[in-house]
Amino acid sequence: MGTCNVTEVTEFEFVIFAFSPSLQYFIFLFFLLVYILLLSGNILIMLTIRADYHLHNPMYFFLGKLAFIDLCYSSVTVPKMLVDFLSERKTISFNGCITQLYFFHFFACAECFLFTAMAYDRYVAICKPLQYSSIMNKQLCLWMVAATWAIGFIHSNIQTIITMGLPFCGPNEINSFFCDIPPLIRLACTDTTMIDAMIVANSGIVSLGCFLSVLISYIGIAQTIFRIRTVKGRRKAFSTCASHLTVVTFFFGPCVFIYMRPSKSYQADEVVTVFYTIIAPMLNPIIYTLRNEEVKTSMKKLWGRKIK
């Protein structure tokens, strides 16, 4: 493929929506319902944690921040996708595409490090319960959350600057429902071997670093749980981190599948992409609510509704 000195493409077209009109309306209604559930669930989690002082502790502090990030993370892509389902031309401007890519990676990276902070919180709670209050103090929690935003800012800037530096001469068809790095790199009219390596390395440092940190925390947690003599004690200890472990698996699994390989070998997998951008953020508040008696009790008390 030849090269060009300037970017000639002024807009991109999403080509993933090649469905019949009737099926497109059905899919639109399905994802609209999912998005409404996503917004409602995460907003409800945030309001409940804010309103009930019994939930004003580090675990729920982080959970409230996770709900906020999930809400923002999905809102970067889903509203545009819903509009495209009803539009004849499913396009996005070059600047709009870059903006979407930037904020998507910003919130995704912040969520990645927030999961790491939550894993450390569970490690301290289970492995060092007598020191929990002194270690997980308010100042440390604030610093950890600030670090997630700062690292997300750095990561998204690196990814965006690298992508913006590529020449796009056409074609302009993105085989996805939002602007992301792998499908965009495939459209660049230049050799992207080095760019592939840089992006995989950057994503790898973030994903692998967070994953190993979470893994180390859970190895320590598992060792402590296995030393508990009673079955009831082990079950209670495990229940405090089961929800977090579930949502971490939902988040890291698809991300590793999508980003930890060169873009030229990338095959757009709509199911995987939809899962980690829409379904997982919708499931997170449900998982935490269904498995957490404190949250269910608070919701019942505050909102007057029994949650089964």
C-alpha positions in Angstrom: 0.0 0.0 0.0 1.3 3.4 -0.8 1.9 6.2 1.6 0.6 9.8 1.8 2.0 12.8 3.5 -1.3 14.2 4.9 -4.6 12.8 6.1 -7.1 13.0 3.3 -10.0 11.3 5.0 -12.3 13.8 6.7 -14.9 11.2 8.0 -15.2 7.5 8.7 -18.1 5.2 8.0 -19.2 2.4 10.3 -20.0 -0.7 8.3 -21.0 -3.1 11.0 -24.7 -2.2 10.8 -25.5 -4.1 7.6 -28.9 -5.4 8.7 -32.3 -5.2 7.2 -34.4 -2.2 8.4 -36.7 -4.3 10.6 -33.8 -6.2 12.3 -32.0 -2.9 12.8 -35.0 -1.4 14.7 -35.2 -4.5 16.8 -31.4 -4.3 17.6 -31.8 -0.6 18.3 -34.6 -1.3 20.9 -32.5 -4.1 22.5 -29.5 -1.9 23.0 -31.6 1.1 24.1 -33.0 -1.1 26.8 -29.6 -2.3 27.8 -28.3 1.2 27.9 -31.2 2.4 30.1 -30.6 -0.5 32.5 -26.9 0.4 32.5 -27.6 4.0 33.3 -30.2 3.2 35.9 -28.2 0.5 37.7 -25.0 2.6 38.0 -26.8 5.8 39.0 -28.7 3.8 41.6 -25.5 2.4 43.0 -23.9 5.9 43.2 -27.0 7.4 44.9 -27.3 4.5 47.4 -23.7 4.7 48.4 -23.9 8.5 48.8 -27.1 8.4 50.8 -26.3 5.6 53.3 -23.5 6.4 55.7 -23.2 2.7 56.5 -21.7 2.4 53.1 -19.1 5.1 53.6 -16.1 2.9 53.7 -13.3 2.2 51.2 -14.9 -0.8 49.5 -18.1 1.2 48.6 -16.1 4.3 47.9 -14.4 2.4 45.1 -17.6 0.8 44.0 -19.2 4.2 43.6 -16.3 5.4 41.4 -16.6 2.2 39.4 -20.2 2.9 38.7 -19.4 6.4 37.6 -16.6 5.2 35.3 -18.8 2.5 33.8 -21.5 5.1 33.1 -19.0 7.4 31.3 -17.2 4.5 29.6 -20.3 3.3 27.9 -21.7 6.7 27.2 -18.7 7.5 25.0 -19.8 4.9 22.4 -23.4 3.7 23.0 -25.4 6.9 22.2 -23.6 7.3 18.9 -24.2 3.6 18.1 -28.0 4.1 18.8 -28.2 7.1 16.6 -26.4 5.1 13.8 -29.0 2.4 14.0 -31.6 4.9 12.9 -29.4 6.8 10.4 -29.0 6.2 6.7 -25.4 7.3 6.7 -23.5 6.0 9.7 -20.6 8.3 9.7 -18.4 10.2 12.1 -16.0 13.0 11.4 -12.2 12.5 11.7 -12.1 14.8 14.8 -15.1 13.2 16.3 -13.5 9.8 15.8 -10.3 10.8 17.5 -12.3 12.3 20.4 -14.2 9.2 20.9 -11.1 7.1 20.8 -9.4 9.4 23.4 -12.2 9.3 26.0 -12.8 5.6 25.4 -9.2 4.7 26.3 -9.2 7.3 29.1 -12.1 5.7 30.9 -11.1 2.1 30.1 -7.6 2.7 31.5 -9.0 4.4 34.6 -11.3 1.4 35.2 -8.4 -1.0 34.7 -6.4 0.7 37.6 -9.5 1.1 39.7 -10.0 -2.7 39.6 -6.4 -2.9 40.8 -7.1 -0.6 43.7 -10.3 -2.6 44.6 -8.2 -5.8 44.6 -5.7 -4.3 47.0 -8.6 -3.1 49.2 -9.9 -6.7 49.4 -6.4 -8.0 50.1 -6.0 -5.7 53.1 -9.6 -6.4 54.4 -9.0 -10.2 54.3 -5.3 -10.6 55.0 -4.8 -7.7 57.4 -8.2 -7.1 59.0 -6.8 -5.5 62.2 -4.9 -2.9 60.2 -7.6 -2.3 57.6 -8.8 1.1 59.0 -5.3 2.5 59.4 -4.0 1.3 56.0 -7.1 2.0 53.9 -7.6 5.5 55.3 -9.4 8.3 53.4 -6.2 9.9 52.2 -4.9 6.7 50.6 -8.2 6.0 48.9 -8.3 9.5 47.4 -4.7 9.2 46.2 -5.5 5.8 44.6 -8.5 7.2 42.7 -6.5 10.3 41.6 -3.8 7.9 40.3 -6.3 6.0 38.2 -7.4 9.3 36.5 -3.8 10.4 36.0 -2.7 7.2 34.5 -5.8 7.1 32.3 -4.9 10.6 31.1 -1.3 9.6 30.2 -2.3 6.3 28.5 -5.1 7.8 26.4 -2.8 10.7 25.3 -0.1 8.3 24.1 -2.6 6.1 22.2 -4.3 9.1 20.6 -1.1 10.9 19.6 0.2 7.7 18.0 -3.1 7.2 16.1 -3.4 10.8 15.0 0.1 10.7 13.5 -0.9 8.0 11.0 -1.9 9.0 7.4 -5.4 8.1 6.3 -5.9 8.3 2.5 -8.8 5.9 2.2 -10.7 3.6 2.4 -12.6 5.1 5.3 -14.8 2.2 6.4 -14.5 1.1 10.0 -15.5 -2.5 10.7 -16.8 -1.6 14.2 -19.5 0.4 15.9 -17.1 2.9 17.4 -13.6 4.4 16.8 -10.9 2.2 18.3 -7.3 1.7 17.6 -7.2 -1.8 16.0 -9.7 -1.1 13.2 -8.3 2.4 12.6 -4.7 1.2 12.2 -5.9 -1.2 9.5 -7.0 1.9 7.5 -3.7 3.7 7.6 -1.9 4.0 4.3 1.5 3.3 5.6 3.5 0.4 7.2 2.2 0.1 10.7 4.6 -2.6 12.0 6.3 -0.3 14.5 3.0 1.4 15.4 1.6 -2.0 16.2 4.5 -2.8 18.5 4.2 0.5 20.3 0.4 0.2 20.9 0.7 -3.5 22.0 3.5 -2.5 24.3 1.6 0.4 25.8 -1.6 -1.6 26.2 0.4 -4.5 27.5 2.0 -2.5 30.2 -1.3 -1.3 31.4 -3.3 -4.5 31.1 -0.5 -6.9 32.2 0.6 -4.6 35.0 -3.0 -4.4 36.4 -3.7 -8.0 35.9 -0.6 -9.2 37.7 -1.3 -6.8 40.6 -4.8 -8.2 40.9 -3.5 -11.7 40.6 -0.9 -11.2 43.3 -3.6 -9.7 45.6 -5.9 -12.7 45.0 -3.0 -15.2 45.6 -2.6 -13.6 49.0 -6.3 -13.6 49.6 -6.6 -17.3 48.6 -3.7 -18.3 51.0 -5.5 -16.5 53.9 -8.9 -18.0 53.1 -7.4 -21.6 53.0 -6.0 -21.0 56.5 -9.4 -20.3 57.9 -10.5 -23.4 59.7 -14.3 -23.2 59.4 -16.3 -23.6 56.2 -18.6 -20.8 57.2 -15.5 -18.5 57.7 -14.0 -19.4 54.4 -17.4 -18.8 52.6 -17.8 -15.4 54.3 -14.3 -14.3 53.4 -14.7 -15.4 49.8 -18.1 -13.7 49.4 -16.5 -10.3 50.2 -14.4 -10.5 47.0 -16.4 -12.8 44.7 -18.2 -9.9 43.0 -15.0 -8.1 42.3 -13.4 -11.2 40.9 -16.3 -11.7 38.6 -16.3 -8.2 37.1 -12.5 -8.2 36.8 -12.8 -11.4 34.7 -15.4 -9.8 32.5 -13.2 -6.8 32.0 -9.8 -8.2 31.5 -10.7 -11.2 29.4 -12.1 -9.4 26.4 -9.5 -6.6 26.6 -6.6 -9.1 26.4 -8.4 -10.8 23.5 -8.8 -7.5 21.5 -5.6 -5.5 22.3 -2.8 -8.0 23.1 -2.2 -8.9 19.5 -1.0 -7.0 16.4 -3.8 -5.2 14.5 -3.0 -6.9 11.2 -4.1 -10.2 12.7 -7.2 -8.5 14.3 -10.5 -9.9 13.2 -13.4 -7.7 14.3 -15.4 -9.8 16.8 -18.6 -7.9 17.4 -19.7 -10.1 20.3 -16.5 -9.6 22.3 -16.5 -5.8 21.6 -20.2 -5.4 22.5 -19.6 -7.5 25.7 -16.8 -5.4 27.2 -18.2 -2.0 26.1 -21.9 -2.4 26.9 -22.9 -5.7 28.5 -20.2 -5.8 31.2 -20.9 -2.2 32.5 -24.5 -3.1 32.7 -23.8 -6.3 34.6 -21.4 -4.8 37.1 -24.1 -3.1 39.3 -26.3 -6.2 39.1 -23.4 -8.5 40.2 -22.5 -6.3 43.1 -26.1 -5.8 44.1 -27.2 -9.5 43.9 -24.1 -10.7 45.9 -24.0 -8.0 48.5 -26.4 -8.0 51.3 -25.4 -4.6 52.6 -26.2 -2.9 49.3 -29.5 -4.8 48.9 -30.5 -3.8 52.5 -29.5 -0.2 51.9 -31.5 0.0 48.6 -34.5 -1.6 50.3 -34.3 0.9 53.2 -33.6 4.0 51.0 -35.8 3.3 48.0 -38.5 1.2 49.6 -38.2 -1.7 47.2 -37.4 -5.3 47.8 -34.5 -6.5 45.7 -34.5 -10.3 45.3 
